[in-house]
Amino acid sequence: MGARLLQLWIAAAAYAQTCPPTPAYSHCDLVFELNDAEAAAHPNPYLTVDLRAEFRSPRHRTFLLPAFWDGGRRLVIRFTPTGAGQWDYRVSGNIARFAGSTGSLNATESESPGFVKPANVRFFSYTEGFKPHLWMGDSLPRLAFLEAAQFQQIVDARAAQKFNHIRGLVLGGPAESARIFSEPDRFDPAHFRALDERILYMNRKGIVADLMLAAGNNHLTQLFPAWQQRERYIRYLVSRYAPLNITWQGVEDFESYTNGRELLKEIGTLLKKLDPYQHPRSTHARATSAPLIDDGWMDHLIYDSADNALGAVEHQLYPLPQVNVGIAGADAAELRKRLWNAWMNGQFVSVSGPLPAQAAEQMTAWFDFVSETRYWDLEPFFDVDGGRALALETIEHIVYLEKPGPVEALVEKHGYEIIWFNPLTGESVQEKKNFKGERFSGSPPDATHDWVLHLSREGKKEGMLKSYKFEARRIILQEVEQSTQKVPFDIELPAGDTISLSKPVAFAARLKRETRATRAMQYLWTAEVGTDGQGYRVAGSGAKGTLSIPPGIARHFPATMHLRLTGMNANGKVYSTDKIFQLTQ
């Protein structure tokens, strides 16, 4: 026997474990135990052990997974096969006894649709087949710290109500994380073992875990002051949770961080590099994560806002899926209206705050209704009076009437089934006679609450489902008009050339010309100090109001600030103009 073969035989003998037959999209843990000498050489394995395995699929695609320390002398390489067949792997790293050992894993067929991924510009699908994903989520910031019975009760209820996402903080808040990480490179792995079980429980219920890596207000940088410490933490989370059904949601309130954009680029780029499964990546935001889009690591946007103008305008600007996690309200009626308005903006939805039982039922009704549409093809539609609409032209139109009354919509000349959907009860009223023509007009069954109008060519939709194509059309972003001569509005206020953060400052837009298209303008005001590289911040919405500019927008004062006014007319056309001010404290 040659020396190299003998070495491999000894390594295989030292590491005899392998995985049993594993269904695709189910994980398997390869466990390694350090011996006395290795443990003495690595008293803190989290800090010094580098162990990893490269897995090769039957189609020769490779996945590199690092090991994570699981307490004591235990190291684990967690892997999830993404297809059936034999997966071969090879271990490498700085533990000589394991380095060079090889093995294989037999993955069996599975009915799992796979993981969630962005698709068709602004939507989500699963990694297997042509199945769209309708994101509906809840928020449990302390999901890792709730009593076990309470946690399971909430998850069971949400699963029954058809929620498929729950987001939470990996480490809780500062007080909780301080108990987990006594030092930046020393922690209690029992916390992560417990979190494993909770994520796996959600996954078994069909729920994706949306993981926020730290709380707001510089929590991550206070816990891990050095870049190397943050890198180890991110690497650890990827090795432990990337093989599970998760998404990455950065930090809570990225705007509350000093140099938040730089920090998110740092950790976001690392997630993109290390996660072999490429789970969706974004970050939680007080308003919108879109200021970070040019940094190249995000693949979807997160909003935490009930501002219709913000969602409507930015949907026209950015070619990424959008999830609004700010769907909350004082009561079920307010939450329901925010839910439907967010969807009219083209956003997916997730609840923040308490969820009354009636509101949960109405979210389930929304989910059931949307599931019967071609929601992955729908875009905001503007040839409508009396409501807000989404449409796949020639196929179906959905109009939300927050204030019930007469509605009129221009459609392609076909025959359409007419259904009035009650968002309170989930019940539908179908008109006996189909509509055929180009201009639909009608009124909901009663005026006591909001209604949804659905004009649909059901036969055509059924035929389209037989196609191998995921999408029915290509989505093309419009070019924002910035020509001074063509923009129909300008900035009337603030006047002058100086804005002080210490004083309230009024803003106002002035229409330069009134037309049918400008009868219903939506305005978004943003502010940015370009030299400080933090990206823009939402400063207001509407035709007039008071600016809300966060102090963290600039590092040095006085600063040169661009105030940008973006407006969208009733036809969905977007215009933009700006003005430069000196910003003082």
N, C-alpha and C positions, 0 to 999 in steps of 0.2 A: 504493500500500500504506500503511495507517494505521501510526502510530508503534507502537501496541501489537502489531499483527500482525508488524511488522518485528522488534520485540524478541523475540517468540516464535520467529520464523524463525531469528534469529541464535542464540538459545539452543538450538534443535533442531540447528542446524548444528554448534554447539560440542559438543553431546552427541548423537552419532549412534548409540551402541550401543543395542541392545535385546536382549531374550532370544529365543532360538529357541523353537519350540513346546515347552512344558514340561508333563510329566505332573502331574496333581494330586498334591499332597503330595511333590513334588520341588522343590528350591530352585533359584533362579536368582540370580546376582550381577550387579547393575548397577554398573559400575566408573566412577569419576570420577577424573581426574588433575588436580591443581592445576597452574596455569601458574607462571611465574617470579614474577609479581607477587603471586599468591595465596599461594604458598609463602613469600614474604618477609613477607607480612602475618600468616601463621600458621606460625611456626617449630615450634610444637608443636600439630599439628592435633587430637590427642586432647583437648587442653585448650580450644581456642578455636573449632574448626569446628562449626557446627550445620547439618547437612544431613539432610533426611528426605524421604520420599515417602509419599503417601497413595494406597493402592491401593483400587480400587472393583470389587467382584465383579459378575458378570452379574445377581445378585439384589440389588445395591445395598448390600451390606454393605461397610464400609470397614475397612482395616487400615493403621495408621500405623507405619512402620518407619524408625528413625533409621539414618544411615550409621555405620559404624565405620572407624576409621583402621587401615590394614593395612600401615603402613610407608612410608617415603619420602613421596611426594606422593599416594599411592593411598588413595582412600576407596571404600567398598563399601556399597551398600544391598542387603541380602539379603532375598529374599522367596520365600515358598512359597504357591502358590495352593491353596485348599482345595476347589476344584471346577472342572469343565471350563467353557470359554467364554472370552470376551474380558474381561480385566482391564485397566482403564484406570488410569493413575497420573499424578500431578502432583508435581513436585519443589519443595520450598521450603527456605529456610534463609538463612544469611548469606554464601553465595558467590553473588554477583550473577549470574555467568555461567551458573550452573545453575538458579537460582531461577526458577520459572515454566515450566520445560520440562515437556513432557508426553510420554506414550508409551503403549503398550499391550503386553500380554503375552497370547499365546494359550495357554491351558491345555487340555491334552488329557485324555481319559478315562484313568483309572488303576484298577488292581485293588487299590490300597492301601486298607486299612481306615481309614486316617487316624491321628490322634494319640490318645493315651490320655486319658480324662477320668473323673472320678468319676460314678457312676450308681447309682440305686436305693438311696440312703442310705449303704450300707456297701460298695459294690462299685465296679468299674471297667468301662468299656466303651470302644469306639472311637468316634470322632466320626462315622463313616459307618455308616449302617444300624443294626441292632439286634444287634451282635456284642459279647458280653462279653469281658473281658480278664482272663486268669488270670496274676497277677503272680508270677513266680518269678525271683529275682535272685541275683547274686553281688556281691562287693565287691572292687574293685581300687583302693585309695586312691591309689596312685601310677600310675594308668593313663596319665597324660600323660608319665611318665618312664621307663617300662619300655623295654627294648630292643625295637625294632620287631618282630623275629622272635618274641620271647617274647610280646609283646602279641597278635600275630595268632594265635599258637598257642593262647593261652588263649581268645580270642574264638571261634575256630573250634571249639574243643572245647565251649565253653558253648552255642554255637548248635546244635551237633549233639545236645547233651543237653537241648535245648528250653528253656534259660534265655532269658528275654526282657527282663531288666534287668541292668545292671551299674552300680554306683555308684562314684564316685571324686571326688577333690579336684581342682578346677580349677587350683589353684596349688601343689599339693603342700603340704609343711610350711613352716615359717618360713625354713629355709635355702634351699630351692628358690625360694620366692616372692621372697626378697631378691635373687636373681639375675635374676628376671623384672622386678620393679619396683625399679629403682635408687632411685627417689623415688616418692612417692605418685601423681604425675601423669606419670611417665616410665617406660616399660616397653619390653620387647623383643617386638614383634609376632610374631616367629618362633615363639615358644612357642604362641601361639594358632593360627597356621597349622597347626602340627603337631597341636594338639588338634582342630582342624577335621577333619583327615583321619582321626583315630582315632574320633571320634564318627560320622562318615559311614561308616566301615568297619563299626562296630557296627550302625548303622541298616540298612545293606545286608544284614546278617545277621539282621535282624529283632529287634535288641536295642535297647532304649531306654537312653539314657545318663542316669543319675540324678546330677545335678551338685551337689556340695557346694561352696559358694563360698569357703570358707576352713576351715582346721583349727580345733581347739579352743584353749582357754586364751587367749582374747582376741586370737587371730591376726588377725582381720579389723580390729579397732580399732587394733592396733599397726601394721598395714600402712597403714591409711587412718585417721589420727586424727580428721580433720574429716568432718562429715556430707557436705559437698559432694564430698569425695574419694570417699567410699563411694557416693554417688549416681552419680558419673561411672563408677565401676567397674560398678555394677549396670546402668546404662544400656548400657554397652559389651557386657556379657554378653548382655543381652536382644537387642541389635541383631545380635549375631553368632550366637547359639545358639537363640533362640526359633523361627526358621524350621526348625530341625532337630527330630528326634524325641527329646525330652528331658523330664525332670522337674526341678523345683527342690527341693533338699533342704537349703536354708539353710546352716548351719554344723555342723561336727562338735562334738558334746557342747555344746549351747547352755547347759547348766547350768554349764559351766566359765567362762562369760563374766561379767564384772562387768556388772551391769544387762543380762543376757542377754535378758530379756523385752522390754525397751525397744528393744534393738538389733534383735531379730527382727521386732518390729512395724514398725520403720522400714524394713528392707529387704524384708520380706514385703509390706507395703502398696505399696511401690514396684514390686515384681515384678507384683503384681496390677494395678496401674495401667498399666504399660508393655507387658506381654506381650500382644500382640493375639491370640495363639493360646490363651491361658489354660491353659498347661500345668499339671499338678498341682503344688501348692505345700505344702511342709511343712518340717520341719527335723529333722536328726538329733538324738538325745537319748541320754543315758546310760541313762535308764529309759523315759520317755514324753514326747512333745511335747504331751500333752493340757493341761498347765497354761497353754498359750498360746491355747487354743481360743477364748476370749471376745474376743480381739483382732481377729477377723474376717477375717484374711488367709489362714488355712490352709484347705485343702479335703480333706486327709486327715491321718491321724496316723501317726507313726513311733515304733516301739518298738525298744529294743535290750536285750531281757531274756528270759531263759528262765523267768521267774517266772509260773507258770500262773495264780496268783491275780490278778496285775496285769492280765493280758490278759483273763481271764474277767470280772472285775468291771467293768473300764472298757468292755468291749464293750457292757455293758448301760447305760452312762451317756451315751455320745456318738454322735451320728448322723453319723459320718464313716467312710469306709473306713480300715482299719488295716493297716499293713505292719510286720511284725516283722523287722528286719534283724539280729537277734541270734541267728539259728539257727546255732549252732556246738556243738561237742562234742569231748570227748577222743578219740572214735573214731566210726566210722560208726554204730554202734548208738545212741549217745547223741544224735548229731545227728538221726538218723531219728526218735527218740522226741520230741525237741523240735519237729521239723517237724510231726509229726502232732498234737501237743498244741496248737501254735500255731494250726493250722487248726481244731481243735475249739473254740478261742476265737473263731473267726470272723476270724482274721487271715490276710493274705497273707504271703508269706515271702521272705526274702533271707538269704543266708549271710554271716556275718562270720568271718574267719579262714580257715585252710587248708581245702581241700575234698578229702578223700581220694577216690580213684577210685570205691571202693565206695559212698561216701556220695552222690557225683554220680549214680551209677546208680540209687540208691534215690530220689533227688529226681526223676529222670526218671520213675520208676515212679509216684511220687506225682502228678506232672503229668498223666501219661496217665490215671490213675484218675480224678482230679478233673475232667479235661476231658470225661469221659463222664457227669458228673452235671449237675444244674442248680445249679451252685455259686453263681451270682449270686442265687439265691433261698434258699439254705440259711442257717439260723440255729441257734444252740445250742439243743439239745433236752434236756429234763431228766427225762422219764418213762422213765428207763432205770436199771438196776442192773447193775453189772459193767463199766462202761466210760463213756466220754464220747462225746457224740453231737451231730451236726448233722442237721437235717431240714427238709424242706418237707412239712408234714403232708399226708396223703392221697396223697402222690406218692412220696417216698423218704426213707429214714433211713440214715445212715451212723454206725456205732458203732466207736470206736477202743478196743481192749482192750490197753492197755499191759502189763497183767499178765493173760495168757490164763486164762480160766476160764469158768464159766457166766455167761450174760448174759440179761437179761430186758428187754423193751421193750414199752410200751403204744403201739399204733398204731390208726389208723382201720380199721374193718372193711372190708378189701378183699383181693384176691388179690395177693401179692407174690412176685417171684422172690427167692431167697435165694442170695447169693454171699458166699463167704469170700475176702477178698483178702489175699495175703501181701505185706506191705510190704518184705520183704527182697529178693524175687525179681521182684515185679510179676506173679506168676502168680495165677490165680483158680481157686477150686473152687466149682462151682455144684451146689447140692443138687438132686437129681432131682425132688423133689416141691416144688411151690410151697406157700407158707404162706397160709392164709386164716383170719383171725380178728382178735382185738383184743389178745391178749397173746402175744408171741413169746418163746420161751425156747429156748436152745440153747447149744452149746459149740463152739469152733473145732476144726479138724481135728487139731491137736496143741497141746501146752502148752510148746513149746520156745522160743517167741518171741512177740512181739506180733502181733495180727491185726486185720483190719478187717472188720466185718460190714456188708453192703449189702443192705437190703431195698428193692426198687424195683418200681414199676409201669411197666415199659419201654414198653408200648404206649401208655399215657397220656402218657408223656414225649414220645414221637415225635409224637403229635397236638398237644401244646403247642408244639412247635417250629415248627409251621405258622402259629401266631398272629403277628400283627403286634406284639403287646405284648412288651416286653422282660422285664418282671417278672410273676410270677404272683400276687403279693400286695403289699399295702402294709405296710411295716415301721413299727411304732409303738413308740416308746420307752416303757418303764414309768416310773411316777412313784416315785421313791425314798421309802420310808417313813421319816420322821424323828420321828414321835410317840413320846415317851418310853414311853408305855403299850404301844405296839405293837412297838417294837424288842425282839427277844428276847435281846439281849446288852447288856453295858455294858463300860466301860473299868475294869478292876481295877487295872492298873499302866500307867503310873507312878502312884505315890501322891504325895500332897502337891501343891504348886502351883508347884514350881520344877524346871527341867531345866537341867543344865549340859552344854555341849558338850565339856567337858574330862573328863567322867566317863561310863563306860558306864551306860546307863539301860535297865532291863528294861521290856518291855511285855507285857501279858497281857489277853486278852478273857475275860469270864465270861458263860457262858450263864445267863440268868435262868430259862429254862424249856426243858426238853428235849421235843422232838416228833419225829415222823418226818421232818419237813422240816429240822430243825436237826441231823440226824444227820451231815451232811456239809457243814459251813460252810467257805466260803472268805473269808478276811479280808484287807483291804488297809488299811494305816496310812499316812496322809499328814499332812504338817506344813506350815503356812503362817503367815507373818508378814504379815498383810494390809496394814499401814501401809506396807510397803516395796515392795509391788506386784510381787514377783517370781513370784507364782503358787506353787502348792503343790509340794512335793517328796515323792517316795515315801520313806517312813521305815522300812518293814518290811512283812512279810506273814506270815500264819499266826496261830494262836491265841496264841502267845507267842514271845518272842525278845528281841533287843537292838535298840534304836532306832538307825538310821543317819541322822543329820540333818546335812546339809552346812553348813559355816560360812557359805557365801554366801547362806543363806536370809534373813539379816538384814543390814542396813547399820549399824545402831546397836544397842548393847546397854546395859542389858537390854532385851529386846523381848517383846511380847505374842504368843504363839504359839498357834494353834489346832491341836490334835492331833485328827485325824478318823479314826474307825474305820468303815469301810464293810464290810458283810458280805453275802454272798449265800448263801441256803440251797439245799438240794438241789432245790427246785422252781424255782430261778432268780429268786426274789424278793430284791430288794436293799433293805437297811436301812442307816441311817447314824446315828451319834451322835458327839458331839465333847466335848472338854474343853479348857479354857484353862489355859495354863501361862506362867510367866515364864521366858524363855530367857536364860541367861547364858553367858558364855564360859568 
